[in-house]
Amino acid sequence: MRVYLKIENGRRYFIPAPIWLIKAGLGMGGFGVRIAKKHIPEDQIAYVESIDFRKLKEAIDVLKEYKGLNMVDIKAKDGTEVKIVI
């Protein structure tokens, strides 16, 4: 997976995110959620607790079959652009 970021002053960033690294991060989802709960407003904690990290890892496996797929392609009015490609 690749993340491309262009900010309003014209600087461009490229962030490679290997699928195995994403899956490893999802495997530690319970640990990260415990830390994140300290910083999430009370009315939004239910959204984070409803995430099934095992199913999310399975979905990432399916996405590997679609190399080149544009998942996110956003262009803001201020010139900021974000693009995520599998």
TIFIRO-108319 format. One record per residue: residue in one letter; z, y, x of N, C-alpha, C in turn; residue number from 1; chain. Coordinates in steps of 0.2 Angstrom, whole numbers. Example, Ala and Ser with C-alpha at 12.3 -4.5 7.8 and 13.67 -1.06 7.14 Angstrom:
BEGIN
{r = a n.up = 39 n.north = -28 n.east = 66 ca.up = 39 ca.north = -22 ca.east = 62 c.up = 39 c.north = -16 c.east = 66 k = 1 c = A}
{r = s n.up = 35 n.north = -11 n.east = 64 ca.up = 36 ca.north = -5 ca.east = 68 c.up = 39 c.north = 0 c.east = 64 k = 2 c = A}
This chain:
BEGIN
{r = m n.up = 0 n.north = -6 n.east = 4 ca.up = 0 ca.north = 0 ca.east = 0 c.up = 0 c.north = 6 c.east = 5 k = 1 c = A}
{r = r n.up = -4 n.north = 11 n.east = 2 ca.up = -4 ca.north = 17 ca.east = 6 c.up = -2 c.north = 23 c.east = 2 k = 2 c = A}
{r = v n.up = 1 n.north = 28 n.east = 4 ca.up = 3 ca.north = 34 ca.east = 1 c.up = 0 c.north = 40 c.east = 4 k = 3 c = A}
{r = y n.up = -4 n.north = 44 n.east = 1 ca.up = -7 ca.north = 50 ca.east = 4 c.up = -4 c.north = 56 c.east = 1 k = 4 c = A}
{r = l n.up = -2 n.north = 61 n.east = 5 ca.up = 1 ca.north = 67 ca.east = 2 c.up = -2 c.north = 73 c.east = 5 k = 5 c = A}
{r = k n.up = -4 n.north = 78 n.east = 1 ca.up = -6 ca.north = 84 ca.east = 4 c.up = -2 c.north = 89 c.east = 0 k = 6 c = A}
{r = i n.up = 1 n.north = 94 n.east = 4 ca.up = 5 ca.north = 99 ca.east = 1 c.up = 1 c.north = 105 c.east = 1 k = 7 c = A}
{r = e n.up = 4 n.north = 110 n.east = -2 ca.up = 0 ca.north = 116 ca.east = -4 c.up = -2 c.north = 120 c.east = 3 k = 8 c = A}
{r = n n.up = 1 n.north = 120 n.east = 8 ca.up = -1 ca.north = 123 ca.east = 14 c.up = -7 c.north = 120 c.east = 18 k = 9 c = A}
{r = g n.up = -9 n.north = 114 n.east = 15 ca.up = -15 ca.north = 110 ca.east = 18 c.up = -13 c.north = 105 c.east = 23 k = 10 c = A}
{r = r n.up = -6 n.north = 104 n.east = 24 ca.up = -4 ca.north = 98 ca.east = 28 c.up = -5 c.north = 92 c.east = 24 k = 11 c = A}
{r = r n.up = -7 n.north = 87 n.east = 28 ca.up = -8 ca.north = 80 ca.east = 25 c.up = -4 c.north = 75 c.east = 28 k = 12 c = A}
{r = y n.up = -1 n.north = 70 n.east = 24 ca.up = 3 ca.north = 65 ca.east = 27 c.up = 0 c.north = 58 c.east = 24 k = 13 c = A}
{r = f n.up = 1 n.north = 53 n.east = 28 ca.up = -1 ca.north = 46 ca.east = 27 c.up = 5 c.north = 42 c.east = 28 k = 14 c = A}
{r = i n.up = 7 n.north = 38 n.east = 23 ca.up = 13 ca.north = 34 ca.east = 24 c.up = 11 c.north = 27 c.east = 22 k = 15 c = A}
{r = p n.up = 10 n.north = 22 n.east = 27 ca.up = 9 ca.north = 15 ca.east = 26 c.up = 15 c.north = 12 c.east = 23 k = 16 c = A}
{r = a n.up = 14 n.north = 8 n.east = 18 ca.up = 20 ca.north = 4 ca.east = 15 c.up = 18 c.north = -3 c.east = 14 k = 17 c = A}
{r = p n.up = 19 n.north = -7 n.east = 19 ca.up = 17 ca.north = -14 ca.east = 18 c.up = 20 c.north = -18 c.east = 12 k = 18 c = A}
{r = i n.up = 16 n.north = -22 n.east = 9 ca.up = 19 ca.north = -25 ca.east = 3 c.up = 25 c.north = -29 c.east = 5 k = 19 c = A}
{r = w n.up = 26 n.north = -32 n.east = 11 ca.up = 32 ca.north = -36 ca.east = 12 c.up = 38 c.north = -32 c.east = 13 k = 20 c = A}
{r = l n.up = 37 n.north = -26 n.east = 15 ca.up = 42 ca.north = -21 ca.east = 16 c.up = 45 c.north = -19 c.east = 9 k = 21 c = A}
{r = i n.up = 40 n.north = -18 n.east = 4 ca.up = 42 ca.north = -16 ca.east = -2 c.up = 46 c.north = -21 c.east = -6 k = 22 c = A}
{r = k n.up = 43 n.north = -28 n.east = -5 ca.up = 47 ca.north = -33 ca.east = -8 c.up = 54 c.north = -34 c.east = -5 k = 23 c = A}
{r = a n.up = 55 n.north = -33 n.east = 2 ca.up = 61 ca.north = -34 ca.east = 5 c.up = 66 c.north = -28 c.east = 2 k = 24 c = A}
{r = g n.up = 63 n.north = -22 n.east = 1 ca.up = 67 ca.north = -17 ca.east = -2 c.up = 69 c.north = -19 c.east = -9 k = 25 c = A}
{r = l n.up = 65 n.north = -22 n.east = -13 ca.up = 66 ca.north = -24 ca.east = -20 c.up = 71 c.north = -30 c.east = -20 k = 26 c = A}
{r = g n.up = 71 n.north = -34 n.east = -15 ca.up = 76 ca.north = -39 ca.east = -14 c.up = 83 c.north = -37 c.east = -13 k = 27 c = A}
{r = m n.up = 84 n.north = -31 n.east = -11 ca.up = 90 ca.north = -28 ca.east = -10 c.up = 92 c.north = -23 c.east = -15 k = 28 c = A}
{r = g n.up = 88 n.north = -24 n.east = -21 ca.up = 89 ca.north = -19 ca.east = -26 c.up = 96 c.north = -18 c.east = -29 k = 29 c = A}
{r = g n.up = 100 n.north = -23 n.east = -29 ca.up = 107 ca.north = -23 ca.east = -32 c.up = 111 c.north = -18 c.east = -27 k = 30 c = A}
{r = f n.up = 110 n.north = -19 n.east = -21 ca.up = 114 ca.north = -15 ca.east = -16 c.up = 112 c.north = -8 c.east = -17 k = 31 c = A}
{r = g n.up = 105 n.north = -6 n.east = -17 ca.up = 103 ca.north = 1 ca.east = -18 c.up = 105 c.north = 4 c.east = -24 k = 32 c = A}
{r = v n.up = 105 n.north = 0 n.east = -30 ca.up = 107 ca.north = 3 ca.east = -36 c.up = 115 c.north = 5 c.east = -36 k = 33 c = A}
{r = r n.up = 119 n.north = 1 n.east = -33 ca.up = 126 ca.north = 3 ca.east = -32 c.up = 127 c.north = 10 c.east = -29 k = 34 c = A}
{r = i n.up = 123 n.north = 11 n.east = -24 ca.up = 123 ca.north = 17 ca.east = -20 c.up = 120 c.north = 23 c.east = -24 k = 35 c = A}
{r = a n.up = 115 n.north = 21 n.east = -28 ca.up = 111 ca.north = 26 ca.east = -31 c.up = 115 c.north = 29 c.east = -38 k = 36 c = A}
{r = k n.up = 119 n.north = 24 n.east = -40 ca.up = 123 ca.north = 26 ca.east = -46 c.up = 128 c.north = 32 c.east = -45 k = 37 c = A}
{r = k n.up = 130 n.north = 33 n.east = -39 ca.up = 135 ca.north = 38 ca.east = -37 c.up = 131 c.north = 45 c.east = -38 k = 38 c = A}
{r = h n.up = 125 n.north = 45 n.east = -38 ca.up = 121 ca.north = 51 ca.east = -38 c.up = 116 c.north = 52 c.east = -44 k = 39 c = A}
{r = i n.up = 117 n.north = 47 n.east = -49 ca.up = 113 ca.north = 48 ca.east = -55 c.up = 117 c.north = 50 c.east = -61 k = 40 c = A}
{r = p n.up = 115 n.north = 55 n.east = -65 ca.up = 118 ca.north = 57 ca.east = -70 c.up = 120 c.north = 52 c.east = -75 k = 41 c = A}
{r = e n.up = 126 n.north = 52 n.east = -78 ca.up = 128 ca.north = 47 ca.east = -83 c.up = 123 c.north = 45 c.east = -88 k = 42 c = A}
{r = d n.up = 120 n.north = 50 n.east = -91 ca.up = 115 ca.north = 48 ca.east = -97 c.up = 109 c.north = 45 c.east = -94 k = 43 c = A}
{r = q n.up = 108 n.north = 44 n.east = -88 ca.up = 102 ca.north = 41 ca.east = -85 c.up = 103 c.north = 34 c.east = -82 k = 44 c = A}
{r = i n.up = 109 n.north = 32 n.east = -81 ca.up = 111 ca.north = 26 ca.east = -77 c.up = 108 c.north = 20 c.east = -81 k = 45 c = A}
{r = a n.up = 108 n.north = 20 n.east = -88 ca.up = 105 ca.north = 15 ca.east = -92 c.up = 98 c.north = 13 c.east = -90 k = 46 c = A}
{r = y n.up = 94 n.north = 18 n.east = -88 ca.up = 87 ca.north = 16 ca.east = -86 c.up = 87 c.north = 12 c.east = -79 k = 47 c = A}
{r = v n.up = 91 n.north = 14 n.east = -75 ca.up = 91 ca.north = 11 ca.east = -68 c.up = 94 c.north = 4 c.east = -69 k = 48 c = A}
{r = e n.up = 99 n.north = 3 n.east = -73 ca.up = 102 ca.north = -4 ca.east = -74 c.up = 98 c.north = -9 c.east = -78 k = 49 c = A}
{r = s n.up = 93 n.north = -6 n.east = -81 ca.up = 88 ca.north = -10 ca.east = -85 c.up = 82 c.north = -13 c.east = -81 k = 50 c = A}
{r = i n.up = 82 n.north = -11 n.east = -75 ca.up = 77 ca.north = -14 ca.east = -70 c.up = 78 c.north = -21 c.east = -68 k = 51 c = A}
{r = d n.up = 73 n.north = -25 n.east = -69 ca.up = 74 ca.north = -32 ca.east = -67 c.up = 70 c.north = -33 c.east = -60 k = 52 c = A}
{r = f n.up = 73 n.north = -33 n.east = -55 ca.up = 70 ca.north = -33 ca.east = -48 c.up = 66 c.north = -39 c.east = -47 k = 53 c = A}
{r = r n.up = 68 n.north = -45 n.east = -49 ca.up = 64 ca.north = -51 ca.east = -48 c.up = 57 c.north = -50 c.east = -52 k = 54 c = A}
{r = k n.up = 57 n.north = -48 n.east = -58 ca.up = 51 ca.north = -47 ca.east = -61 c.up = 47 c.north = -41 c.east = -58 k = 55 c = A}
{r = l n.up = 50 n.north = -36 n.east = -55 ca.up = 46 ca.north = -31 ca.east = -51 c.up = 43 c.north = -34 c.east = -45 k = 56 c = A}
{r = k n.up = 47 n.north = -39 n.east = -41 ca.up = 44 ca.north = -42 ca.east = -36 c.up = 38 c.north = -46 c.east = -37 k = 57 c = A}
{r = e n.up = 38 n.north = -49 n.east = -43 ca.up = 32 ca.north = -53 ca.east = -45 c.up = 26 c.north = -49 c.east = -47 k = 58 c = A}
{r = a n.up = 28 n.north = -43 n.east = -50 ca.up = 22 ca.north = -39 ca.east = -51 c.up = 19 c.north = -36 c.east = -45 k = 59 c = A}
{r = i n.up = 23 n.north = -35 n.east = -40 ca.up = 20 ca.north = -33 ca.east = -33 c.up = 15 c.north = -38 c.east = -31 k = 60 c = A}
{r = d n.up = 17 n.north = -45 n.east = -31 ca.up = 13 ca.north = -50 ca.east = -29 c.up = 6 c.north = -50 c.east = -33 k = 61 c = A}
{r = v n.up = 6 n.north = -49 n.east = -39 ca.up = 0 ca.north = -48 ca.east = -43 c.up = -4 c.north = -42 c.east = -41 k = 62 c = A}
{r = l n.up = -1 n.north = -37 n.east = -39 ca.up = -5 ca.north = -31 ca.east = -37 c.up = -8 c.north = -32 c.east = -30 k = 63 c = A}
{r = k n.up = -6 n.north = -37 n.east = -26 ca.up = -9 ca.north = -38 ca.east = -20 c.up = -16 c.north = -40 c.east = -21 k = 64 c = A}
{r = e n.up = -18 n.north = -43 n.east = -26 ca.up = -25 ca.north = -46 ca.east = -28 c.up = -29 c.north = -40 c.east = -29 k = 65 c = A}
{r = y n.up = -27 n.north = -34 n.east = -30 ca.up = -31 ca.north = -28 ca.east = -32 c.up = -32 c.north = -23 c.east = -26 k = 66 c = A}
{r = k n.up = -33 n.north = -25 n.east = -20 ca.up = -34 ca.north = -20 ca.east = -15 c.up = -39 c.north = -15 c.east = -16 k = 67 c = A}
{r = g n.up = -37 n.north = -9 n.east = -15 ca.up = -41 ca.north = -3 ca.east = -16 c.up = -40 c.north = 0 c.east = -23 k = 68 c = A}
{r = l n.up = -35 n.north = -2 n.east = -27 ca.up = -34 ca.north = 0 ca.east = -33 c.up = -30 c.north = 7 c.east = -32 k = 69 c = A}
{r = n n.up = -32 n.north = 12 n.east = -36 ca.up = -28 ca.north = 18 ca.east = -36 c.up = -23 c.north = 18 c.east = -41 k = 70 c = A}
{r = m n.up = -17 n.north = 18 n.east = -39 ca.up = -11 ca.north = 17 ca.east = -44 c.up = -9 c.north = 24 c.east = -46 k = 71 c = A}
{r = v n.up = -9 n.north = 29 n.east = -42 ca.up = -7 ca.north = 36 ca.east = -43 c.up = -12 c.north = 41 c.east = -40 k = 72 c = A}
{r = d n.up = -14 n.north = 46 n.east = -44 ca.up = -19 ca.north = 51 ca.east = -41 c.up = -17 c.north = 57 c.east = -45 k = 73 c = A}
{r = i n.up = -13 n.north = 61 n.east = -42 ca.up = -10 ca.north = 67 ca.east = -45 c.up = -12 c.north = 73 c.east = -41 k = 74 c = A}
{r = k n.up = -14 n.north = 79 n.east = -45 ca.up = -16 ca.north = 85 ca.east = -42 c.up = -12 c.north = 90 c.east = -46 k = 75 c = A}
{r = a n.up = -8 n.north = 94 n.east = -42 ca.up = -4 ca.north = 99 ca.east = -46 c.up = -7 c.north = 106 c.east = -45 k = 76 c = A}
{r = k n.up = -5 n.north = 110 n.east = -49 ca.up = -8 ca.north = 117 ca.east = -49 c.up = -7 c.north = 121 c.east = -43 k = 77 c = A}
{r = d n.up = -2 n.north = 119 n.east = -39 ca.up = 0 ca.north = 123 ca.east = -33 c.up = -4 c.north = 120 c.east = -27 k = 78 c = A}
{r = g n.up = -8 n.north = 115 n.east = -28 ca.up = -12 ca.north = 112 ca.east = -23 c.up = -9 c.north = 105 c.east = -20 k = 79 c = A}
{r = t n.up = -4 n.north = 103 n.east = -22 ca.up = -1 ca.north = 97 ca.east = -20 c.up = -4 c.north = 91 c.east = -23 k = 80 c = A}
{r = e n.up = -6 n.north = 86 n.east = -19 ca.up = -9 ca.north = 80 ca.east = -21 c.up = -5 c.north = 74 c.east = -18 k = 81 c = A}
{r = v n.up = -5 n.north = 69 n.east = -23 ca.up = -1 ca.north = 63 ca.east = -21 c.up = -6 c.north = 57 c.east = -24 k = 82 c = A}
{r = k n.up = -7 n.north = 53 n.east = -19 ca.up = -12 ca.north = 47 ca.east = -21 c.up = -9 c.north = 41 c.east = -18 k = 83 c = A}
{r = i n.up = -8 n.north = 36 n.east = -22 ca.up = -5 ca.north = 29 ca.east = -20 c.up = -11 c.north = 24 c.east = -21 k = 84 c = A}
{r = v n.up = -12 n.north = 20 n.east = -16 ca.up = -18 ca.north = 15 ca.east = -16 c.up = -15 c.north = 9 c.east = -14 k = 85 c = A}
{r = i n.up = -17 n.north = 3 n.east = -17 ca.up = -14 ca.north = -3 ca.east = -15 c.up = -19 c.north = -6 c.east = -9 k = 86 c = A}
